[in-house]
Amino acid sequence: MKGRRSLYMKLQSSGRLSSVGLLIRGINYVPGELKLVDGHLSFTAQGSGTLSKLQLNKLERDAHRPGLADRMHGGEISLVFKLRTTDVEIDLPWYCPDCLRVRVGGVRFLICLGKPISPELTGPDIGTIFPFWVCLR
């Protein structure tokens, strides 16, 4: 637990955390990057992944981002959401050990995380989920 506490302190002092991730929508996904910077949690998509045009339109409505579906369908790097950490509810679903469930209002985003991008987060016993979860608690 001592290592986790020092990681928590490092994250609190730097205020930045970043990881590659997949935004899951049903059985499809969009690759991108999840960031926690200065009290804001954001996900930036890289293209449209395996989402259909219908799923992209629903994501646009859920994220309240006009034009998001067209930008993603065109292959652009697009901000899906940027939320204050005080406005979101985060939990770790039992069925997906590498995922975060982010809820804001009635909208839920499921994000599976990959290898951390932040160099200070590499290490044999540090998972990718724990730092986000600790910082958002």
LINFENBEL-V437753 format. One record per residue. RES is the residue in one small letter. SS is DSSP state (H for helix, E for strand, L for the rest). PSI is psi in degrees with one decimal (NA if undefined). Layout:
BEGIN
res=<RES:RES>
ss=<SS:SS>
psi=<PSI:PSI>
END
This chain:
BEGIN
res=<m:k:g:r:r:s:l:y:m:k:l:q:s:s:g:r:l:s:s:v:g:l:l:i:r:g:i:n:y:v:p:g:e:l:k:l:v:d:g:h:l:s:f:t:a:q:g:s:g:t:l:s:k:l:q:l:n:k:l:e:r:d:a:h:r:p:g:l:a:d:r:m:h:g:g:e:i:s:l:v:f:k:l:r:t:t:d:v:e:i:d:l:p:w:y:c:p:d:c:l:r:v:r:v:g:g:v:r:f:l:i:c:l:g:k:p:i:s:p:e:l:t:g:p:d:i:g:t:i:f:p:f:w:v:c:l:r>
ss=<L:H:H:H:H:H:H:H:H:H:H:H:H:H:L:E:E:E:E:E:E:E:E:E:E:L:L:E:E:E:E:E:E:E:E:E:E:L:L:E:E:E:E:E:E:E:L:L:L:L:L:L:H:H:H:H:H:H:H:H:H:H:H:L:L:L:L:H:H:H:H:H:H:L:L:L:E:E:E:E:E:E:E:E:H:H:H:L:E:E:E:L:L:L:L:L:L:L:E:E:E:E:E:E:L:L:E:E:E:E:E:E:E:E:E:E:L:L:H:H:H:L:L:L:L:L:L:H:H:H:H:H:H:H:H:H:L>
psi=<-25.3:-41.6:-37.6:-38.7:-41.6:-35.0:-43.9:-44.9:-39.8:-41.8:-38.6:-38.1:-35.5:-33.1:14.9:139.8:141.1:142.3:145.0:153.3:170.1:125.6:115.1:130.4:99.9:-123.7:5.6:170.5:164.0:126.0:151.6:-154.3:129.4:129.2:144.9:107.3:124.3:48.7:11.2:134.4:127.3:154.7:125.5:120.2:146.5:92.3:-155.9:-1.0:-131.8:11.7:138.7:168.2:-38.2:-44.0:-36.5:-40.3:-40.3:-40.9:-41.7:-45.3:-45.5:-38.9:-8.0:47.3:90.4:134.1:-4.0:-44.3:-44.7:-40.1:-45.3:-41.9:-30.4:-1.0:8.5:155.3:122.2:135.5:117.3:-47.6:152.8:111.4:144.7:138.3:-23.7:-15.3:-4.5:156.1:130.2:136.4:167.1:109.7:139.0:-28.0:-4.7:92.6:-17.5:23.3:155.0:139.2:117.4:122.9:135.6:123.7:-130.8:9.7:136.0:134.0:130.2:123.8:121.3:129.4:152.9:-150.8:134.3:142.5:-32.2:121.1:-30.6:-7.0:2.2:147.4:156.7:-28.6:13.2:115.0:173.6:-24.8:-44.8:-49.1:-40.9:-44.9:-43.9:-45.6:-25.3:-2.0:NA>
END
